[in-house]
């Protein structure tokens, strides 16, 4: 509730002219503009903003009615109003009614007596004095706000200036909410893509490796985000078993896509019976040209034979650690 106190306004005749006495003072204007700015800054949704326009207008301008209209590209549609009119409000085209004219001209209007402008009213409308302003962000017209009174000459230029400030605050707030909404939607899409990527990557990461030739395999895999550039695989073929550990630089979707390529190329090499140096060379030569700029991967391949001897090749990866259980030491 606004705490600014000021006298009620009224319209009087002075030397044959209508004039407004009471109402806002210059000090009131400053306080009200600060109040409007604070209230809009604290709003968290479009619904709150629209309701705030009605509440503030009713408190500040002693209105009979308030109408907030939004432009959809074809029609200026009534979005919120203080009370329904008779006849009911309807969507307006550009140049139609006082709101349509303000929209088309992109310029505020204070009309002291609408009875002198019947072309701006629908039949039966009782509004006589109106301040109508465009809601604009930069060059884009989003809609209009009008404060309406059934008494001619009720509003002054000061009222129009305050309403313009309110419309400006509304436009800024709506634009900010659109940006935030766009960011949230984009983040939701990213999260959805990441979850899908994790599901796909989960199919190429071994979840269990059966014991082989007295050797038991243990591993723990936890990506930094939903998907990862870390990858390993274990494949048994003939009298040996081959293990690959690879690490793609970076993380996220781009790194995960590279691991999928490594997965398919590695398995193709095993199926063709390649030796370890051949596999490593093939992975480098076939995948490197497809990598995004400044992306690389390291890898290590180990092959264990039936007699428990092993061979390995390393391409920039961390050194292989072999622990001897009998001597309780690393080889």
Secondary structure in CASP SS format (residue, H / E / C, confidence):
PFRMAT SS
TARGET T0000
AUTHOR 0000-0000-0000
METHOD secondary structure of the structure
MODEL  1
X C 1.00
X C 1.00
X C 1.00
X C 1.00
X C 1.00
X C 1.00
X C 1.00
X C 1.00
X C 1.00
X E 1.00
X E 1.00
X E 1.00
X E 1.00
X E 1.00
X C 1.00
X C 1.00
X E 1.00
X E 1.00
X E 1.00
X E 1.00
X E 1.00
X C 1.00
X C 1.00
X C 1.00
X C 1.00
X H 1.00
X H 1.00
X H 1.00
X H 1.00
X H 1.00
X H 1.00
X H 1.00
X H 1.00
X H 1.00
X H 1.00
X H 1.00
X H 1.00
X H 1.00
X H 1.00
X H 1.00
X H 1.00
X C 1.00
X C 1.00
X C 1.00
X C 1.00
X H 1.00
X H 1.00
X H 1.00
X H 1.00
X H 1.00
X H 1.00
X H 1.00
X H 1.00
X H 1.00
X H 1.00
X H 1.00
X H 1.00
X H 1.00
X H 1.00
X H 1.00
X H 1.00
X C 1.00
X C 1.00
X C 1.00
X E 1.00
X E 1.00
X E 1.00
X E 1.00
X E 1.00
X E 1.00
X E 1.00
X C 1.00
X C 1.00
X C 1.00
X C 1.00
X E 1.00
X E 1.00
X E 1.00
X E 1.00
X E 1.00
X E 1.00
X C 1.00
X C 1.00
X C 1.00
X C 1.00
X C 1.00
X C 1.00
X C 1.00
X C 1.00
X C 1.00
X C 1.00
X E 1.00
X C 1.00
X C 1.00
X C 1.00
X C 1.00
X H 1.00
X H 1.00
X H 1.00
X H 1.00
X H 1.00
X H 1.00
X H 1.00
X H 1.00
X H 1.00
X C 1.00
X C 1.00
X C 1.00
X E 1.00
X E 1.00
X E 1.00
X C 1.00
X C 1.00
X H 1.00
X H 1.00
X H 1.00
X C 1.00
X H 1.00
X H 1.00
X H 1.00
X C 1.00
X C 1.00
X C 1.00
X C 1.00
X C 1.00
X C 1.00
X C 1.00
X C 1.00
X E 1.00
X E 1.00
X E 1.00
X E 1.00
X E 1.00
X E 1.00
X E 1.00
X E 1.00
X E 1.00
X C 1.00
X C 1.00
X E 1.00
X E 1.00
X E 1.00
X E 1.00
X E 1.00
X E 1.00
X E 1.00
X E 1.00
X E 1.00
X E 1.00
X C 1.00
X C 1.00
X C 1.00
X C 1.00
X C 1.00
X C 1.00
X C 1.00
X H 1.00
X H 1.00
X H 1.00
X H 1.00
X H 1.00
X H 1.00
X H 1.00
X H 1.00
X H 1.00
X H 1.00
X H 1.00
X H 1.00
X H 1.00
X H 1.00
X H 1.00
X H 1.00
X H 1.00
X H 1.00
X H 1.00
X H 1.00
X H 1.00
X H 1.00
X H 1.00
X H 1.00
X H 1.00
X H 1.00
X H 1.00
X H 1.00
X H 1.00
X H 1.00
X H 1.00
X H 1.00
X H 1.00
X H 1.00
X H 1.00
X H 1.00
X H 1.00
X H 1.00
X H 1.00
X H 1.00
X H 1.00
X H 1.00
X H 1.00
X H 1.00
X H 1.00
X H 1.00
X C 1.00
X C 1.00
X C 1.00
X C 1.00
X C 1.00
X C 1.00
X C 1.00
X C 1.00
X C 1.00
X E 1.00
X C 1.00
X C 1.00
X E 1.00
X C 1.00
X C 1.00
X C 1.00
X C 1.00
X C 1.00
X C 1.00
X C 1.00
X C 1.00
X C 1.00
X C 1.00
X C 1.00
X C 1.00
X C 1.00
X C 1.00
X E 1.00
X E 1.00
X E 1.00
X E 1.00
X E 1.00
X E 1.00
X E 1.00
X E 1.00
X C 1.00
X C 1.00
X E 1.00
X E 1.00
X E 1.00
X E 1.00
X E 1.00
X E 1.00
X E 1.00
X E 1.00
X E 1.00
X C 1.00
X C 1.00
X C 1.00
X C 1.00
X H 1.00
X H 1.00
X H 1.00
X H 1.00
X H 1.00
X H 1.00
X H 1.00
X H 1.00
X H 1.00
X H 1.00
X H 1.00
X H 1.00
X H 1.00
X H 1.00
X H 1.00
X H 1.00
X H 1.00
X H 1.00
X H 1.00
X C 1.00
X C 1.00
X C 1.00
X C 1.00
X H 1.00
X H 1.00
X H 1.00
X H 1.00
X H 1.00
X H 1.00
X H 1.00
X H 1.00
X H 1.00
X H 1.00
X H 1.00
X H 1.00
X H 1.00
X H 1.00
X H 1.00
X C 1.00
X C 1.00
X C 1.00
X C 1.00
X C 1.00
X C 1.00
X E 1.00
X E 1.00
X E 1.00
X E 1.00
X E 1.00
X E 1.00
X E 1.00
X E 1.00
X E 1.00
X C 1.00
X C 1.00
X C 1.00
X C 1.00
X E 1.00
X E 1.00
X E 1.00
X E 1.00
X E 1.00
X E 1.00
X E 1.00
X C 1.00
X C 1.00
X C 1.00
X C 1.00
X C 1.00
X C 1.00
X E 1.00
X E 1.00
X C 1.00
X C 1.00
X C 1.00
X C 1.00
X E 1.00
X E 1.00
X C 1.00
END
